[in-house]
Amino acid sequence: SLEPLAYVGSQVVAGMNYMILCRATTSAKDQGTSYKMAVIYADLEGNAELLSLKDFDLSEFTDGDGTSITDADKAADMDIVGGWSIPEDAAGAGLPKDINEKYERATASVDWIWSKVSPLAYLGSQVVAGNNYALICKGESSSEERADSMMIVTIYEDPDGKSELSNIHLLDLADFTDQ
């Protein structure tokens, strides 16, 4: 099944293409959770079809080389330090309160190149010497010289609870299309 997490962008064609980051859950015995970037085409008559569904490996967009796993308990049981854990309740009404607080602390003194940076969804956590937290964010520009941007923001929280911005990876949406 696919669960929409964040509307990422649109493209005017003979109709519209819409890009949506989704949480994918398999229904087979080996149930697992991952992320997919879906591109949906809507024609001028209102019909829609899925154009593409590409893997979105969180470890490609964050510091570190962890691999995505489905939950923190499995990571602890398997002693996989560095693996990304996808939250069970990734979709919903905004960020979990504790994740939003970490984001706010880490970015309070950041001088962004965008006029506004808004977190859209919490994507996962990673156990390191502390914890990393990944969010998909939108950077909005008030200048015609800079376009709006989608990015993966990684927040590091040390064992004492101090949060800091550790990585920003700008997404090139063309990487998720067949064009």
KATARA-V551349 format. One record per residue. N is the residue number from 1. RES is the residue in one small letter. PHI is phi in whole degrees, -180 to 180 (NA if undefined). BURIAL is I if it has 24 or more other C-alpha atoms within 12 Angstrom, else O. Layout:
BEGIN
N RES PHI BURIAL
N RES PHI BURIAL
END
This chain:
BEGIN
1 s NA O
2 l -115 O
3 e -120 I
4 p -65 I
5 l -112 I
6 a -150 I
7 y -78 I
8 v -100 I
9 g 178 I
10 s -141 O
11 q -142 O
12 v -79 O
13 v -133 O
14 a -77 O
15 g 126 O
16 m -142 O
17 n -104 I
18 y -122 I
19 m -110 I
20 i -135 I
21 l -82 I
22 c -125 I
23 r -93 I
24 a -107 I
25 t -124 I
26 t -83 O
27 s -104 O
28 a -76 O
29 k -55 O
30 d -87 O
31 q -57 O
32 g -146 O
33 t -125 I
34 s -149 I
35 y -112 I
36 k -135 I
37 m -103 I
38 a -101 I
39 v -117 I
40 i -115 I
41 y -101 I
42 a -117 O
43 d -81 O
44 l -69 O
45 e -94 O
46 g 93 O
47 n -78 O
48 a -133 O
49 e -148 O
50 l -80 O
51 l -85 O
52 s -154 O
53 l -142 I
54 k -114 I
55 d -62 O
56 f -127 I
57 d -87 I
58 l -55 I
59 s -66 I
60 e -77 O
61 f -118 I
62 t -133 I
63 d -63 I
64 g 94 I
65 d -127 O
66 g -69 I
67 t -113 I
68 s -70 I
69 i -131 I
70 t -86 I
71 d -156 I
72 a -64 I
73 d -63 O
74 k -64 O
75 a -63 I
76 a -67 O
77 d -63 O
78 m -92 O
79 d 54 O
80 i -99 O
81 v -75 I
82 g 101 I
83 g -77 I
84 w -85 I
85 s -104 I
86 i -90 I
87 p -67 I
88 e -67 I
89 d -111 O
90 a -63 I
91 a -87 I
92 g 143 O
93 a -86 O
94 g 80 O
95 l -79 I
96 p -59 I
97 k -55 O
98 d -66 O
99 i -70 I
100 n -60 I
101 e -63 O
102 k -62 I
103 y -61 I
104 e -62 O
105 r -63 O
106 a -71 I
107 t -107 I
108 a -56 O
109 s -109 O
110 v -77 O
111 d -97 O
112 w -67 O
113 i -84 O
114 w -100 O
115 s -73 O
116 k -153 O
117 v -123 I
118 s -119 I
119 p -72 I
120 l -102 I
121 a -159 I
122 y -88 I
123 l -102 I
124 g 165 I
125 s -129 I
126 q -142 I
127 v -83 I
128 v -133 I
129 a -80 O
130 g 125 O
131 n -142 I
132 n -104 I
133 y -131 I
134 a -110 I
135 l -134 I
136 i -95 I
137 c -130 I
138 k -116 I
139 g -99 I
140 e -104 O
141 s -108 O
142 s -97 O
143 s -106 O
144 e -72 O
145 e -78 O
146 r -126 O
147 a -82 O
148 d -62 I
149 s -137 I
150 m -104 I
151 m -150 I
152 i -102 I
153 v -107 I
154 t -110 I
155 i -108 I
156 y -105 I
157 e -119 I
158 d -77 O
159 p -60 O
160 d -89 O
161 g 90 O
162 k -81 O
163 s -106 I
164 e -147 I
165 l -74 I
166 s -111 I
167 n -162 I
168 i -129 I
169 h -120 I
170 l -72 I
171 l -89 I
172 d -99 O
173 l -63 I
174 a -64 O
175 d -65 O
176 f -109 I
177 t -119 I
178 d -96 O
179 q -98 O
END
